[in-house]
Amino acid sequence: MGGQVPFMFVDTAAGGQHLRGGKLRAIGVASAKRITEFGSIPTLEEQGPKGFEAYAWQGLVVPAKTPAPVVDALNKALVAAVASAPVQERFKMLGLEATAGSPRQMADYAKAEREKWSKVIRSAGIKLD
């Protein structure tokens, strides 16, 4: 917005208000499908780079030795909260789309993401400064 960076990736929660206010111009979304709240913005894949998908995601985690009944209760509460009207409305305003699921689904997804991005980091020779 200050003119110092010509291009960047930003998540909708941080950039959405600036897109709506005209301070930023979206080139495309990096998710596999268009974002409902910003439906006029095409995906990058629609514009050429096939198979490109990158986006910010969050998950709720607990210590590894947390008893299964506690994990199940927390998951049930989270799924209910995510489905509630106030949370859905807030997510919509932020351009976020929640995918509530089971602890197993989250573990599998996190593992797949680690594997995918580890390959990218290694193949590109990315190093932490």
N, C-alpha and C positions, 0 to 999 in steps of 0.2 A: 504494500500500500504506500510505502515511502519511496518506491522507485528504485530500491537498491537491488532487488532480486527480480530477474526477468521471468522466472518460471519456478514453480514449486509444487509439491504434493501437499495437500492439507486436508484434514478430515472435515466432514460437514459440520460437526459440532463447533469447531473453531472457525471455520470459514463461511458457514452458511449465512450468517447475518451480513457479512461483507459482500457476498454474492447477491443477496437480496437488495442490499443498499447500493449496488453498482460500483463498489470500491474495488472489487475483484471480478475478473472475467474468467469463467470456467472454460477450459478447452475440452475436457472430457472427464468421465469418472472411471476409476481404475477397477471398480467391482465388475463382476461377471454380468450383472444386469443393471439397468438404469435404476437410479434411486427415486423412489416414489415422489418424494417432496421436491425433487429437482428433475422431473421427468423429461424436460426439454433438453437436458444435457446428455449427449450420446456417450456410450462407453468408449473407451480407447479401442477395444476390439472392433467395434462398429466402424472405426475410422482407419483400421489397418493392422495394427500389431496383434496377430492371432495368438490366443492363449494367454494374453497378459491379464493378470488379476492380482491386485495388491490393495489391501485396505486395512484400516485399523480395526482390531477386534479386542474385546475384553471378555474376561471370564472371572467367575468367583472361585477362589481357591481356598483351601484349608490345609492345615498340617497333614502330612501323609498318614499319620496314625489316628486321625479322627475317626471315631466309631461310625460304622455304616448307618445306624439309625439317626445319628446327628447329621450326617451328610444328606441323607434322604429328607429329613425335616427341613434343612436349609434349602435344598433344591426345590422342594414343594413350595416353600415360602417365596423363593425367587421367581419361580414360574408364575405363581399367582400375582406377584407384584408386577412383573413384566406385562401380564395380560390386563392389568387394571387400567381403567380409563385415564386417570391422571398421568400415569407413566407413559402410556401410549401417546397421549397428547403432547407431552414434553419431548418424547423421542421424535415425534413428527416434526415439531418445531425445530429441533436440532438436525433434522435430516438423517436420523438414525433409524435403523430397522433391526429389531431384536429377533434373535432366533433362540428361544428357550428350548432346552433339551435336557437330557439326562447327564449325570456325571460321567458315564462311559462315553457318551457322544462328545463331551467337552474334552476328555482325555485323548480320544482318538483324533479329534480336530487339532488340538495343540501339538500332538506328535507329528501329524502330517505337515503342519506349518513349519515346525522345527526342521523336519527333513527337507522340505522344499527350499527354505531360505538358507539352510546350511549349504546346500548344493550351489546356490547362487553366490553366496559369499566365497566359497572355495574356488569356484570356477572364475570368478572375477578378481580373485586375489585381494579381496577387501581386508584391510587391517585396521584395528582400533588404534587411533592416535592417542 
